[in-house]
């Protein structure tokens, strides 16, 4: 399993939670980290252009070869 960890601000976390409201795509861990399933996100992203992750954290930050993104 490959995981890409990305540091984000609390403001960006709030934006992500608001933009992605599907539990199969994004969930919040007990420690406050946000976890995104890349495969589920790519399906979700087809409905939104540009995708919310790209708009909030920047497309060049994301490695879509990972299985999960963890925003801390």
C-alpha positions in Angstrom: 0.0 0.0 0.0 1.4 3.4 -1.0 0.5 6.5 1.0 1.4 10.1 0.2 1.4 12.3 3.3 0.7 16.0 2.6 0.9 18.8 5.2 -2.0 21.2 5.0 -3.4 24.0 7.1 -6.6 23.7 9.2 -8.3 26.0 6.8 -7.5 23.6 3.9 -8.8 20.6 5.9 -12.1 22.4 6.4 -12.3 23.2 2.7 -11.6 19.5 1.9 -14.3 18.3 4.3 -16.8 20.7 2.7 -15.8 19.9 -0.9 -15.8 16.1 -0.6 -18.8 14.8 1.3 -18.6 11.1 0.4 -17.3 8.8 3.1 -16.0 6.3 0.6 -13.7 9.0 -0.8 -12.6 11.0 2.3 -12.7 10.2 6.0 -11.3 11.8 9.1 -9.2 9.8 11.5 -9.4 10.2 15.3 -6.2 12.3 15.3 -7.7 14.8 12.8 -5.9 13.6 9.7 -7.9 13.4 6.5 -7.5 10.2 4.4 -8.5 10.1 0.7 -8.8 6.9 -1.3 -7.2 7.8 -4.7 -9.3 5.3 -6.7 -12.5 6.5 -5.2 -11.5 10.2 -5.6 -10.8 9.7 -9.3 -14.3 8.4 -9.8 -15.7 11.2 -7.7 -13.6 13.8 -9.6 -15.3 13.0 -12.9 -18.3 15.0 -11.5 -16.3 18.1 -10.7 -13.8 19.9 -12.9 -11.4 20.9 -11.6 -11.3 18.4 -8.9 -11.5 19.8 -5.4 -8.1 18.4 -4.3 -6.4 20.0 -7.1 -8.1 23.3 -6.5 -7.3 23.3 -2.7 -3.8 21.8 -2.5 -2.5 22.2 -6.0 -2.3 19.5 -8.8 1.6 19.4 -8.7 1.5 18.4 -5.0 -0.5 15.2 -5.7 1.0 11.8 -6.8 -1.9 9.8 -8.3 0.2 6.6 -8.2 -0.4 6.5 -4.5 -3.3 4.5 -3.1 -4.1 7.0 -0.4 -3.5 10.7 0.4 -3.2 11.6 4.0 -3.6 15.3 4.8 -2.2 16.2 8.2 
